Amino acid sequence: MIPLLLGSLLTIAIVGYIYYAYQKVSYWERKGIPSIKAPIFTGSLTAIADPKVPWSASLRKYTKKFGNVWGYQEGVRSVLVVADPKKAHELFVTRFEEFQKQKRFPLIETSAEDPSAHLGMTWGPRWKRLRSIVAPQFSNQSLKKILPTIRDSANHLVDHISKNGEGKGFEIQRYFQEYTMDIIARVSMGQQGSKQFETDLVPIMKTFFDRDPRDPIFYWASAMPVFGKYIRMGFFLVMSLVKNSFMRAVSLIENAVKERKEQRANGASSNDKEVADYIDLFLDAEEEIDFSEEKKQNFKNMHVKRHLHEREVIMQLLMFLIVGFDTTSNSLAYVSWYLAKYPKILKKVQEEIEQVCGDEELTYDNLNELKYMDCVIKEALRLNPLGVFVSSRVAAHRCEFAGVQLEEGDSVQIDVFSIQYSKEIWGDDVEEFNPDRFLNLTADQKEAYLAFGAGPRQCVGMRLAYLEQRMAFAALLRKYDIVAGPETEKELQLQGWTTMSPKSVTVQIRKRGME
């Protein structure tokens, strides 16, 4: 009798879930919204989850087909895609409290009480607390303190690049990956001195970003989010046993934090290190936290206690490692390709460096005066937006957005690629590389530039990213021209899913004045 009853209940549950998944597949169709036709359970993942076709480029393809408002399914999760800068501003800024939470991958979705969450994975009172601790680390005052470290890493970068010699094509992105990782390791993980090409951190993180999103476990988590917590636990248990790239990165950070705690217990001072890094700053804020009580607080009027749970210390450092490595190195690679392809723009950047910096040491103040270099970097990011996956939000309750009735838990994804390629906003030369457009942006163009997001959740490390790039190019272009050679790509081949990167950027260097 009991086996029959259990079997009946299981059958009812399975049939019920199949019906629920079927309803989700037709979710947007029933609302009258154009959408990608999708199979049951996996939804539209098979159409857009291809690392050989950048995810952001896939969105643009369907926006051209469906218009500025359309939908798709990530498993059984409904996602509304919007390619309108006004609506993006509404989502990120004016209606921030209704759309605080970012859309996350099923395997890294966390609860409000999960200690293993970083700033990008949280929302509500917890996000506000973490932001109050993390954001000051990227203020002008804080960045000035770590500038000598960034400058030293940039000098090592130039030394390594110079070893390629002149007239030889080489893949420059690899050097930028070492450079950005070097800075992160020094200011976030306690590494002493530059160790470019001496550690395995870059290969570890490359493996992480090159992961194929069509992994069966990813599909399973997307199809059955109700079991997401347990799938996630099992996934990370297996990954810890096989020591995959992600878990190796976590282990490195855990060991760095453990070592620093031991040093502090033995009386070591932050003055003993080349820079007061983020480990010490976060450990100073370490304290036990009652997450269940925190989430009950009123978001607007809460008293923010600037404390971090022990596990949160590790996760904030992991966030810096993940978001600061791939995006900034990709941006540097994009800019290098454009400078090689447009020698007149290269010359203009070099003239600005000479005029502003001269032969003096590169300082925070003179780097911030490199306005035309900023235009070049921003134009490269307009044409090649990076981590646009984070330009998404989740509806906190039932509401209307972009003329569509959303249910609690529905996601909104802003199609940054389409917005930054809009002729109506940027002009008929939208496909061309033209940094001058950033010298006099219109109000609409400022609103449509979303390379780092917008609103309260705008990328917290934006200033650091720009600073790293200004420093790298100022140090390199003082000595060398970046030039195109026979091996230089005619067009960039883009790839990736969570971030969009060039498959390769092959250039040459030439000493200044050797034309």
Contacts in CASP RR format, 6 or more apart in sequence:
PFRMAT RR
TARGET T0000
AUTHOR 0000-0000-0000
METHOD contacts of the structure
MODEL  1
MIPLLLGSLLTIAIVGYIYYAYQKVSYWERKGIPSIKAPIFTGSLTAIAD
PKVPWSASLRKYTKKFGNVWGYQEGVRSVLVVADPKKAHELFVTRFEEFQ
KQKRFPLIETSAEDPSAHLGMTWGPRWKRLRSIVAPQFSNQSLKKILPTI
RDSANHLVDHISKNGEGKGFEIQRYFQEYTMDIIARVSMGQQGSKQFETD
LVPIMKTFFDRDPRDPIFYWASAMPVFGKYIRMGFFLVMSLVKNSFMRAV
SLIENAVKERKEQRANGASSNDKEVADYIDLFLDAEEEIDFSEEKKQNFK
NMHVKRHLHEREVIMQLLMFLIVGFDTTSNSLAYVSWYLAKYPKILKKVQ
EEIEQVCGDEELTYDNLNELKYMDCVIKEALRLNPLGVFVSSRVAAHRCE
FAGVQLEEGDSVQIDVFSIQYSKEIWGDDVEEFNPDRFLNLTADQKEAYL
AFGAGPRQCVGMRLAYLEQRMAFAALLRKYDIVAGPETEKELQLQGWTTM
SPKSVTVQIRKRGME
17 224 0 8 1.000
18 40 0 8 1.000
20 76 0 8 1.000
21 40 0 8 1.000
21 41 0 8 1.000
21 76 0 8 1.000
21 223 0 8 1.000
22 40 0 8 1.000
24 43 0 8 1.000
24 73 0 8 1.000
24 75 0 8 1.000
24 76 0 8 1.000
24 77 0 8 1.000
24 78 0 8 1.000
25 38 0 8 1.000
25 39 0 8 1.000
25 40 0 8 1.000
25 43 0 8 1.000
25 73 0 8 1.000
27 35 0 8 1.000
27 73 0 8 1.000
27 78 0 8 1.000
28 34 0 8 1.000
28 35 0 8 1.000
28 70 0 8 1.000
28 71 0 8 1.000
28 72 0 8 1.000
28 73 0 8 1.000
28 78 0 8 1.000
28 80 0 8 1.000
29 35 0 8 1.000
31 404 0 8 1.000
31 405 0 8 1.000
33 69 0 8 1.000
33 70 0 8 1.000
33 71 0 8 1.000
33 80 0 8 1.000
33 404 0 8 1.000
34 65 0 8 1.000
34 66 0 8 1.000
34 67 0 8 1.000
34 70 0 8 1.000
34 71 0 8 1.000
35 44 0 8 1.000
35 66 0 8 1.000
35 70 0 8 1.000
35 71 0 8 1.000
35 72 0 8 1.000
35 73 0 8 1.000
36 44 0 8 1.000
36 47 0 8 1.000
36 48 0 8 1.000
36 62 0 8 1.000
36 70 0 8 1.000
36 71 0 8 1.000
36 72 0 8 1.000
36 73 0 8 1.000
38 44 0 8 1.000
38 46 0 8 1.000
38 47 0 8 1.000
38 72 0 8 1.000
38 73 0 8 1.000
38 75 0 8 1.000
39 46 0 8 1.000
41 75 0 8 1.000
41 76 0 8 1.000
41 219 0 8 1.000
41 223 0 8 1.000
42 75 0 8 1.000
42 219 0 8 1.000
42 222 0 8 1.000
42 223 0 8 1.000
43 72 0 8 1.000
43 73 0 8 1.000
43 74 0 8 1.000
43 75 0 8 1.000
43 76 0 8 1.000
43 222 0 8 1.000
44 72 0 8 1.000
44 73 0 8 1.000
44 74 0 8 1.000
44 75 0 8 1.000
45 73 0 8 1.000
45 74 0 8 1.000
45 75 0 8 1.000
45 213 0 8 1.000
45 214 0 8 1.000
45 218 0 8 1.000
45 219 0 8 1.000
45 222 0 8 1.000
46 214 0 8 1.000
47 58 0 8 1.000
47 72 0 8 1.000
48 55 0 8 1.000
48 58 0 8 1.000
48 59 0 8 1.000
48 62 0 8 1.000
48 72 0 8 1.000
49 55 0 8 1.000
49 213 0 8 1.000
49 214 0 8 1.000
49 218 0 8 1.000
49 497 0 8 1.000
50 58 0 8 1.000
50 213 0 8 1.000
50 214 0 8 1.000
50 497 0 8 1.000
51 210 0 8 1.000
51 212 0 8 1.000
51 213 0 8 1.000
51 495 0 8 1.000
51 496 0 8 1.000
51 497 0 8 1.000
52 495 0 8 1.000
52 496 0 8 1.000
53 495 0 8 1.000
54 494 0 8 1.000
54 495 0 8 1.000
54 496 0 8 1.000
54 497 0 8 1.000
54 500 0 8 1.000
55 388 0 8 1.000
55 389 0 8 1.000
55 496 0 8 1.000
55 497 0 8 1.000
55 498 0 8 1.000
55 500 0 8 1.000
56 385 0 8 1.000
56 387 0 8 1.000
56 388 0 8 1.000
56 389 0 8 1.000
56 415 0 8 1.000
56 416 0 8 1.000
56 417 0 8 1.000
56 500 0 8 1.000
57 417 0 8 1.000
57 494 0 8 1.000
57 500 0 8 1.000
59 81 0 8 1.000
59 388 0 8 1.000
59 413 0 8 1.000
59 415 0 8 1.000
59 417 0 8 1.000
59 418 0 8 1.000
60 415 0 8 1.000
60 417 0 8 1.000
60 418 0 8 1.000
60 421 0 8 1.000
62 70 0 8 1.000
62 72 0 8 1.000
62 81 0 8 1.000
63 70 0 8 1.000
63 81 0 8 1.000
63 83 0 8 1.000
63 415 0 8 1.000
63 418 0 8 1.000
64 418 0 8 1.000
67 83 0 8 1.000
68 82 0 8 1.000
68 83 0 8 1.000
68 84 0 8 1.000
68 415 0 8 1.000
68 418 0 8 1.000
69 80 0 8 1.000
69 81 0 8 1.000
69 82 0 8 1.000
69 83 0 8 1.000
69 84 0 8 1.000
69 402 0 8 1.000
69 403 0 8 1.000
69 404 0 8 1.000
70 80 0 8 1.000
70 81 0 8 1.000
71 78 0 8 1.000
71 79 0 8 1.000
71 80 0 8 1.000
71 81 0 8 1.000
72 79 0 8 1.000
72 81 0 8 1.000
73 79 0 8 1.000
74 106 0 8 1.000
74 222 0 8 1.000
74 411 0 8 1.000
75 219 0 8 1.000
75 222 0 8 1.000
75 223 0 8 1.000
76 222 0 8 1.000
76 223 0 8 1.000
76 224 0 8 1.000
76 225 0 8 1.000
77 106 0 8 1.000
77 222 0 8 1.000
77 225 0 8 1.000
77 409 0 8 1.000
77 411 0 8 1.000
78 407 0 8 1.000
78 410 0 8 1.000
78 411 0 8 1.000
79 103 0 8 1.000
79 392 0 8 1.000
79 410 0 8 1.000
79 411 0 8 1.000
79 412 0 8 1.000
79 413 0 8 1.000
80 401 0 8 1.000
80 402 0 8 1.000
80 404 0 8 1.000
80 406 0 8 1.000
80 410 0 8 1.000
80 411 0 8 1.000
80 412 0 8 1.000
80 413 0 8 1.000
81 412 0 8 1.000
81 413 0 8 1.000
81 414 0 8 1.000
81 415 0 8 1.000
82 88 0 8 1.000
82 91 0 8 1.000
82 401 0 8 1.000
82 402 0 8 1.000
82 412 0 8 1.000
82 413 0 8 1.000
82 414 0 8 1.000
82 415 0 8 1.000
83 414 0 8 1.000
83 415 0 8 1.000
83 418 0 8 1.000
83 419 0 8 1.000
83 422 0 8 1.000
84 402 0 8 1.000
84 419 0 8 1.000
85 419 0 8 1.000
85 422 0 8 1.000
85 425 0 8 1.000
85 444 0 8 1.000
85 447 0 8 1.000
85 448 0 8 1.000
85 450 0 8 1.000
86 447 0 8 1.000
87 401 0 8 1.000
87 402 0 8 1.000
87 414 0 8 1.000
88 391 0 8 1.000
88 414 0 8 1.000
88 416 0 8 1.000
88 419 0 8 1.000
88 447 0 8 1.000
88 448 0 8 1.000
88 450 0 8 1.000
88 454 0 8 1.000
89 447 0 8 1.000
89 454 0 8 1.000
90 401 0 8 1.000
91 99 0 8 1.000
91 393 0 8 1.000
91 401 0 8 1.000
91 412 0 8 1.000
91 414 0 8 1.000
92 99 0 8 1.000
92 391 0 8 1.000
92 393 0 8 1.000
92 414 0 8 1.000
92 453 0 8 1.000
92 454 0 8 1.000
92 455 0 8 1.000
92 456 0 8 1.000
92 457 0 8 1.000
92 458 0 8 1.000
93 454 0 8 1.000
93 455 0 8 1.000
93 456 0 8 1.000
95 401 0 8 1.000
96 455 0 8 1.000
96 456 0 8 1.000
96 457 0 8 1.000
97 299 0 8 1.000
97 300 0 8 1.000
97 396 0 8 1.000
98 395 0 8 1.000
98 396 0 8 1.000
98 397 0 8 1.000
98 399 0 8 1.000
99 393 0 8 1.000
99 394 0 8 1.000
99 395 0 8 1.000
99 396 0 8 1.000
99 401 0 8 1.000
99 412 0 8 1.000
100 123 0 8 1.000
100 124 0 8 1.000
100 127 0 8 1.000
100 299 0 8 1.000
100 393 0 8 1.000
100 396 0 8 1.000
100 457 0 8 1.000
101 123 0 8 1.000
101 124 0 8 1.000
101 393 0 8 1.000
101 394 0 8 1.000
101 396 0 8 1.000
102 120 0 8 1.000
102 121 0 8 1.000
102 123 0 8 1.000
102 390 0 8 1.000
102 392 0 8 1.000
102 393 0 8 1.000
102 394 0 8 1.000
102 457 0 8 1.000
103 389 0 8 1.000
103 392 0 8 1.000
103 393 0 8 1.000
103 394 0 8 1.000
103 411 0 8 1.000
103 413 0 8 1.000
104 110 0 8 1.000
104 121 0 8 1.000
105 218 0 8 1.000
105 498 0 8 1.000
106 218 0 8 1.000
106 221 0 8 1.000
106 222 0 8 1.000
106 225 0 8 1.000
106 228 0 8 1.000
106 231 0 8 1.000
106 232 0 8 1.000
107 217 0 8 1.000
107 218 0 8 1.000
107 221 0 8 1.000
107 228 0 8 1.000
107 231 0 8 1.000
107 232 0 8 1.000
107 235 0 8 1.000
108 121 0 8 1.000
108 232 0 8 1.000
109 225 0 8 1.000
109 228 0 8 1.000
109 232 0 8 1.000
110 116 0 8 1.000
110 117 0 8 1.000
110 121 0 8 1.000
110 122 0 8 1.000
111 229 0 8 1.000
112 122 0 8 1.000
112 123 0 8 1.000
112 124 0 8 1.000
112 126 0 8 1.000
112 291 0 8 1.000
112 295 0 8 1.000
113 291 0 8 1.000
113 292 0 8 1.000
113 295 0 8 1.000
114 291 0 8 1.000
115 291 0 8 1.000
115 309 0 8 1.000
115 310 0 8 1.000
115 311 0 8 1.000
115 312 0 8 1.000
115 315 0 8 1.000
116 311 0 8 1.000
116 315 0 8 1.000
117 126 0 8 1.000
117 312 0 8 1.000
117 315 0 8 1.000
118 130 0 8 1.000
118 312 0 8 1.000
118 315 0 8 1.000
118 316 0 8 1.000
118 318 0 8 1.000
118 319 0 8 1.000
119 127 0 8 1.000
119 130 0 8 1.000
119 131 0 8 1.000
119 134 0 8 1.000
119 316 0 8 1.000
119 319 0 8 1.000
119 460 0 8 1.000
120 127 0 8 1.000
120 319 0 8 1.000
120 390 0 8 1.000
120 457 0 8 1.000
121 315 0 8 1.000
122 130 0 8 1.000
124 295 0 8 1.000
124 299 0 8 1.000
125 294 0 8 1.000
125 295 0 8 1.000
125 297 0 8 1.000
125 299 0 8 1.000
125 302 0 8 1.000
126 291 0 8 1.000
126 294 0 8 1.000
126 295 0 8 1.000
128 299 0 8 1.000
128 302 0 8 1.000
128 304 0 8 1.000
129 294 0 8 1.000
129 304 0 8 1.000
129 305 0 8 1.000
129 306 0 8 1.000
129 307 0 8 1.000
130 308 0 8 1.000
130 312 0 8 1.000
130 316 0 8 1.000
131 456 0 8 1.000
131 460 0 8 1.000
132 304 0 8 1.000
132 306 0 8 1.000
133 282 0 8 1.000
133 285 0 8 1.000
133 306 0 8 1.000
133 307 0 8 1.000
133 308 0 8 1.000
133 316 0 8 1.000
134 316 0 8 1.000
134 460 0 8 1.000
135 460 0 8 1.000
136 142 0 8 1.000
137 278 0 8 1.000
137 281 0 8 1.000
138 460 0 8 1.000
138 461 0 8 1.000
138 462 0 8 1.000
138 463 0 8 1.000
138 464 0 8 1.000
139 463 0 8 1.000
140 364 0 8 1.000
140 463 0 8 1.000
143 364 0 8 1.000
143 463 0 8 1.000
143 464 0 8 1.000
143 467 0 8 1.000
144 364 0 8 1.000
145 275 0 8 1.000
145 276 0 8 1.000
146 187 0 8 1.000
146 275 0 8 1.000
147 363 0 8 1.000
147 364 0 8 1.000
147 467 0 8 1.000
147 471 0 8 1.000
148 274 0 8 1.000
148 275 0 8 1.000
149 183 0 8 1.000
149 186 0 8 1.000
149 187 0 8 1.000
149 274 0 8 1.000
149 275 0 8 1.000
150 183 0 8 1.000
150 467 0 8 1.000
150 468 0 8 1.000
150 471 0 8 1.000
151 361 0 8 1.000
151 362 0 8 1.000
151 471 0 8 1.000
151 475 0 8 1.000
152 193 0 8 1.000
152 194 0 8 1.000
153 179 0 8 1.000
153 182 0 8 1.000
153 183 0 8 1.000
153 186 0 8 1.000
153 194 0 8 1.000
153 196 0 8 1.000
154 179 0 8 1.000
154 362 0 8 1.000
154 471 0 8 1.000
154 472 0 8 1.000
154 474 0 8 1.000
154 475 0 8 1.000
154 476 0 8 1.000
155 475 0 8 1.000
156 179 0 8 1.000
156 182 0 8 1.000
156 194 0 8 1.000
156 196 0 8 1.000
157 175 0 8 1.000
157 176 0 8 1.000
157 178 0 8 1.000
157 179 0 8 1.000
157 182 0 8 1.000
157 196 0 8 1.000
157 472 0 8 1.000
157 475 0 8 1.000
157 476 0 8 1.000
158 475 0 8 1.000
158 476 0 8 1.000
158 479 0 8 1.000
158 480 0 8 1.000
160 175 0 8 1.000
160 178 0 8 1.000
160 196 0 8 1.000
160 197 0 8 1.000
161 170 0 8 1.000
161 172 0 8 1.000
161 175 0 8 1.000
161 476 0 8 1.000
161 480 0 8 1.000
161 509 0 8 1.000
162 479 0 8 1.000
162 480 0 8 1.000
162 509 0 8 1.000
164 170 0 8 1.000
164 509 0 8 1.000
165 509 0 8 1.000
166 508 0 8 1.000
166 509 0 8 1.000
166 510 0 8 1.000
166 511 0 8 1.000
166 514 0 8 1.000
167 485 0 8 1.000
167 508 0 8 1.000
167 509 0 8 1.000
167 510 0 8 1.000
168 508 0 8 1.000
169 485 0 8 1.000
169 487 0 8 1.000
169 488 0 8 1.000
169 506 0 8 1.000
169 507 0 8 1.000
169 508 0 8 1.000
170 506 0 8 1.000
170 507 0 8 1.000
170 508 0 8 1.000
171 504 0 8 1.000
171 505 0 8 1.000
171 506 0 8 1.000
172 333 0 8 1.000
172 336 0 8 1.000
172 482 0 8 1.000
172 505 0 8 1.000
172 506 0 8 1.000
172 507 0 8 1.000
173 329 0 8 1.000
173 330 0 8 1.000
173 332 0 8 1.000
173 333 0 8 1.000
173 336 0 8 1.000
173 501 0 8 1.000
173 502 0 8 1.000
173 504 0 8 1.000
173 505 0 8 1.000
174 202 0 8 1.000
175 196 0 8 1.000
176 328 0 8 1.000
176 329 0 8 1.000
176 332 0 8 1.000
176 333 0 8 1.000
176 336 0 8 1.000
176 472 0 8 1.000
177 202 0 8 1.000
177 206 0 8 1.000
177 325 0 8 1.000
177 329 0 8 1.000
178 196 0 8 1.000
178 197 0 8 1.000
178 202 0 8 1.000
179 196 0 8 1.000
179 329 0 8 1.000
179 332 0 8 1.000
179 468 0 8 1.000
179 472 0 8 1.000
180 324 0 8 1.000
180 325 0 8 1.000
180 328 0 8 1.000
180 329 0 8 1.000
180 332 0 8 1.000
180 468 0 8 1.000
181 196 0 8 1.000
181 199 0 8 1.000
181 201 0 8 1.000
181 202 0 8 1.000
181 205 0 8 1.000
181 325 0 8 1.000
181 329 0 8 1.000
182 191 0 8 1.000
182 194 0 8 1.000
182 195 0 8 1.000
182 196 0 8 1.000
183 468 0 8 1.000
184 320 0 8 1.000
184 321 0 8 1.000
184 324 0 8 1.000
184 325 0 8 1.000
185 191 0 8 1.000
185 195 0 8 1.000
185 199 0 8 1.000
185 201 0 8 1.000
186 192 0 8 1.000
186 193 0 8 1.000
186 194 0 8 1.000
186 274 0 8 1.000
186 275 0 8 1.000
186 277 0 8 1.000
187 275 0 8 1.000
187 277 0 8 1.000
187 278 0 8 1.000
188 277 0 8 1.000
188 278 0 8 1.000
188 279 0 8 1.000
188 317 0 8 1.000
188 320 0 8 1.000
188 321 0 8 1.000
189 252 0 8 1.000
189 253 0 8 1.000
189 256 0 8 1.000
189 277 0 8 1.000
189 279 0 8 1.000
189 317 0 8 1.000
189 321 0 8 1.000
190 256 0 8 1.000
190 260 0 8 1.000
190 273 0 8 1.000
190 277 0 8 1.000
190 279 0 8 1.000
191 199 0 8 1.000
192 273 0 8 1.000
192 274 0 8 1.000
193 274 0 8 1.000
201 249 0 8 1.000
201 252 0 8 1.000
202 325 0 8 1.000
203 245 0 8 1.000
204 245 0 8 1.000
204 248 0 8 1.000
204 249 0 8 1.000
204 252 0 8 1.000
205 245 0 8 1.000
205 249 0 8 1.000
205 321 0 8 1.000
205 322 0 8 1.000
205 325 0 8 1.000
205 326 0 8 1.000
207 244 0 8 1.000
207 245 0 8 1.000
208 245 0 8 1.000
208 246 0 8 1.000
208 249 0 8 1.000
208 322 0 8 1.000
209 326 0 8 1.000
209 496 0 8 1.000
209 498 0 8 1.000
209 499 0 8 1.000
209 501 0 8 1.000
210 496 0 8 1.000
213 497 0 8 1.000
217 231 0 8 1.000
217 235 0 8 1.000
220 231 0 8 1.000
221 227 0 8 1.000
221 228 0 8 1.000
221 231 0 8 1.000
221 232 0 8 1.000
221 235 0 8 1.000
224 231 0 8 1.000
236 247 0 8 1.000
239 246 0 8 1.000
239 247 0 8 1.000
240 247 0 8 1.000
243 251 0 8 1.000
249 318 0 8 1.000
249 321 0 8 1.000
249 322 0 8 1.000
250 314 0 8 1.000
250 318 0 8 1.000
253 314 0 8 1.000
253 317 0 8 1.000
253 318 0 8 1.000
253 321 0 8 1.000
254 314 0 8 1.000
256 279 0 8 1.000
256 317 0 8 1.000
257 279 0 8 1.000
257 283 0 8 1.000
257 313 0 8 1.000
257 314 0 8 1.000
257 317 0 8 1.000
260 279 0 8 1.000
260 280 0 8 1.000
260 283 0 8 1.000
261 283 0 8 1.000
264 280 0 8 1.000
264 283 0 8 1.000
270 276 0 8 1.000
270 277 0 8 1.000
270 280 0 8 1.000
278 316 0 8 1.000
278 317 0 8 1.000
278 320 0 8 1.000
279 313 0 8 1.000
279 317 0 8 1.000
282 308 0 8 1.000
282 312 0 8 1.000
282 313 0 8 1.000
282 316 0 8 1.000
282 317 0 8 1.000
283 313 0 8 1.000
285 306 0 8 1.000
285 307 0 8 1.000
285 308 0 8 1.000
285 313 0 8 1.000
286 307 0 8 1.000
286 308 0 8 1.000
286 309 0 8 1.000
286 310 0 8 1.000
286 313 0 8 1.000
287 307 0 8 1.000
287 308 0 8 1.000
287 309 0 8 1.000
288 309 0 8 1.000
289 307 0 8 1.000
289 308 0 8 1.000
289 309 0 8 1.000
289 312 0 8 1.000
291 309 0 8 1.000
297 303 0 8 1.000
308 316 0 8 1.000
323 459 0 8 1.000
323 461 0 8 1.000
324 461 0 8 1.000
324 464 0 8 1.000
324 465 0 8 1.000
326 386 0 8 1.000
326 499 0 8 1.000
326 501 0 8 1.000
327 386 0 8 1.000
327 387 0 8 1.000
327 465 0 8 1.000
327 499 0 8 1.000
328 465 0 8 1.000
328 468 0 8 1.000
328 469 0 8 1.000
330 384 0 8 1.000
330 386 0 8 1.000
330 499 0 8 1.000
330 500 0 8 1.000
330 501 0 8 1.000
330 502 0 8 1.000
331 377 0 8 1.000
331 380 0 8 1.000
331 381 0 8 1.000
331 386 0 8 1.000
331 465 0 8 1.000
331 469 0 8 1.000
332 468 0 8 1.000
332 469 0 8 1.000
332 472 0 8 1.000
332 473 0 8 1.000
333 501 0 8 1.000
333 502 0 8 1.000
333 505 0 8 1.000
334 380 0 8 1.000
334 381 0 8 1.000
334 383 0 8 1.000
334 384 0 8 1.000
334 492 0 8 1.000
334 502 0 8 1.000
334 505 0 8 1.000
335 376 0 8 1.000
335 377 0 8 1.000
335 380 0 8 1.000
335 469 0 8 1.000
335 473 0 8 1.000
336 482 0 8 1.000
336 505 0 8 1.000
336 507 0 8 1.000
337 488 0 8 1.000
337 489 0 8 1.000
337 492 0 8 1.000
337 502 0 8 1.000
337 505 0 8 1.000
337 507 0 8 1.000
338 345 0 8 1.000
338 376 0 8 1.000
338 379 0 8 1.000
338 380 0 8 1.000
338 433 0 8 1.000
339 345 0 8 1.000
339 346 0 8 1.000
339 349 0 8 1.000
339 376 0 8 1.000
339 482 0 8 1.000
340 346 0 8 1.000
340 482 0 8 1.000
340 483 0 8 1.000
340 484 0 8 1.000
340 485 0 8 1.000
340 488 0 8 1.000
340 507 0 8 1.000
340 508 0 8 1.000
341 433 0 8 1.000
341 484 0 8 1.000
341 488 0 8 1.000
342 433 0 8 1.000
343 481 0 8 1.000
343 483 0 8 1.000
345 376 0 8 1.000
345 433 0 8 1.000
345 435 0 8 1.000
346 477 0 8 1.000
346 481 0 8 1.000
346 482 0 8 1.000
348 372 0 8 1.000
349 372 0 8 1.000
349 373 0 8 1.000
349 376 0 8 1.000
349 473 0 8 1.000
349 477 0 8 1.000
350 477 0 8 1.000
350 478 0 8 1.000
350 481 0 8 1.000
350 512 0 8 1.000
352 370 0 8 1.000
352 371 0 8 1.000
352 372 0 8 1.000
352 373 0 8 1.000
353 370 0 8 1.000
353 373 0 8 1.000
353 473 0 8 1.000
353 474 0 8 1.000
353 477 0 8 1.000
353 478 0 8 1.000
354 478 0 8 1.000
356 366 0 8 1.000
356 369 0 8 1.000
356 370 0 8 1.000
357 366 0 8 1.000
357 367 0 8 1.000
357 370 0 8 1.000
357 474 0 8 1.000
357 478 0 8 1.000
360 366 0 8 1.000
362 471 0 8 1.000
362 474 0 8 1.000
362 475 0 8 1.000
364 467 0 8 1.000
367 467 0 8 1.000
367 470 0 8 1.000
367 471 0 8 1.000
367 474 0 8 1.000
368 470 0 8 1.000
370 470 0 8 1.000
370 474 0 8 1.000
371 439 0 8 1.000
372 435 0 8 1.000
372 439 0 8 1.000
373 470 0 8 1.000
373 473 0 8 1.000
373 474 0 8 1.000
374 438 0 8 1.000
374 466 0 8 1.000
374 470 0 8 1.000
375 435 0 8 1.000
375 436 0 8 1.000
375 437 0 8 1.000
375 438 0 8 1.000
375 439 0 8 1.000
376 435 0 8 1.000
377 466 0 8 1.000
377 469 0 8 1.000
377 470 0 8 1.000
378 435 0 8 1.000
378 438 0 8 1.000
378 449 0 8 1.000
378 451 0 8 1.000
379 433 0 8 1.000
379 434 0 8 1.000
379 435 0 8 1.000
379 437 0 8 1.000
379 438 0 8 1.000
380 433 0 8 1.000
381 451 0 8 1.000
382 420 0 8 1.000
382 426 0 8 1.000
382 449 0 8 1.000
382 451 0 8 1.000
383 420 0 8 1.000
383 421 0 8 1.000
383 433 0 8 1.000
384 492 0 8 1.000
384 494 0 8 1.000
384 500 0 8 1.000
384 502 0 8 1.000
385 416 0 8 1.000
385 417 0 8 1.000
385 420 0 8 1.000
385 450 0 8 1.000
385 451 0 8 1.000
385 500 0 8 1.000
386 451 0 8 1.000
386 499 0 8 1.000
386 500 0 8 1.000
387 498 0 8 1.000
387 499 0 8 1.000
387 500 0 8 1.000
388 414 0 8 1.000
388 415 0 8 1.000
388 416 0 8 1.000
388 417 0 8 1.000
388 450 0 8 1.000
388 500 0 8 1.000
389 497 0 8 1.000
389 498 0 8 1.000
389 499 0 8 1.000
390 453 0 8 1.000
390 457 0 8 1.000
390 459 0 8 1.000
391 413 0 8 1.000
391 414 0 8 1.000
391 416 0 8 1.000
391 450 0 8 1.000
391 453 0 8 1.000
392 411 0 8 1.000
392 412 0 8 1.000
392 413 0 8 1.000
392 414 0 8 1.000
393 411 0 8 1.000
393 412 0 8 1.000
394 409 0 8 1.000
394 410 0 8 1.000
394 411 0 8 1.000
394 412 0 8 1.000
395 401 0 8 1.000
395 406 0 8 1.000
395 407 0 8 1.000
395 408 0 8 1.000
395 409 0 8 1.000
395 410 0 8 1.000
395 411 0 8 1.000
395 412 0 8 1.000
396 408 0 8 1.000
396 409 0 8 1.000
397 408 0 8 1.000
398 405 0 8 1.000
398 406 0 8 1.000
398 407 0 8 1.000
398 408 0 8 1.000
399 405 0 8 1.000
399 406 0 8 1.000
400 406 0 8 1.000
401 412 0 8 1.000
402 412 0 8 1.000
406 412 0 8 1.000
414 450 0 8 1.000
416 450 0 8 1.000
416 451 0 8 1.000
416 453 0 8 1.000
419 425 0 8 1.000
419 448 0 8 1.000
419 450 0 8 1.000
420 426 0 8 1.000
420 448 0 8 1.000
420 449 0 8 1.000
420 450 0 8 1.000
420 451 0 8 1.000
421 430 0 8 1.000
421 431 0 8 1.000
422 430 0 8 1.000
422 448 0 8 1.000
423 430 0 8 1.000
425 444 0 8 1.000
425 445 0 8 1.000
425 448 0 8 1.000
426 437 0 8 1.000
426 445 0 8 1.000
426 448 0 8 1.000
437 445 0 8 1.000
441 449 0 8 1.000
447 454 0 8 1.000
452 458 0 8 1.000
452 459 0 8 1.000
452 462 0 8 1.000
452 465 0 8 1.000
453 459 0 8 1.000
459 465 0 8 1.000
476 482 0 8 1.000
478 512 0 8 1.000
479 511 0 8 1.000
479 512 0 8 1.000
480 509 0 8 1.000
480 510 0 8 1.000
480 511 0 8 1.000
480 512 0 8 1.000
481 509 0 8 1.000
481 510 0 8 1.000
481 511 0 8 1.000
481 512 0 8 1.000
481 513 0 8 1.000
481 515 0 8 1.000
482 507 0 8 1.000
482 508 0 8 1.000
482 509 0 8 1.000
483 507 0 8 1.000
483 508 0 8 1.000
483 509 0 8 1.000
483 510 0 8 1.000
484 507 0 8 1.000
484 508 0 8 1.000
485 506 0 8 1.000
485 507 0 8 1.000
485 508 0 8 1.000
487 506 0 8 1.000
488 506 0 8 1.000
488 507 0 8 1.000
488 508 0 8 1.000
489 502 0 8 1.000
489 504 0 8 1.000
489 505 0 8 1.000
489 506 0 8 1.000
492 502 0 8 1.000
492 503 0 8 1.000
492 505 0 8 1.000
493 502 0 8 1.000
493 503 0 8 1.000
493 504 0 8 1.000
494 500 0 8 1.000
494 501 0 8 1.000
494 502 0 8 1.000
494 503 0 8 1.000
495 501 0 8 1.000
495 502 0 8 1.000
495 503 0 8 1.000
END
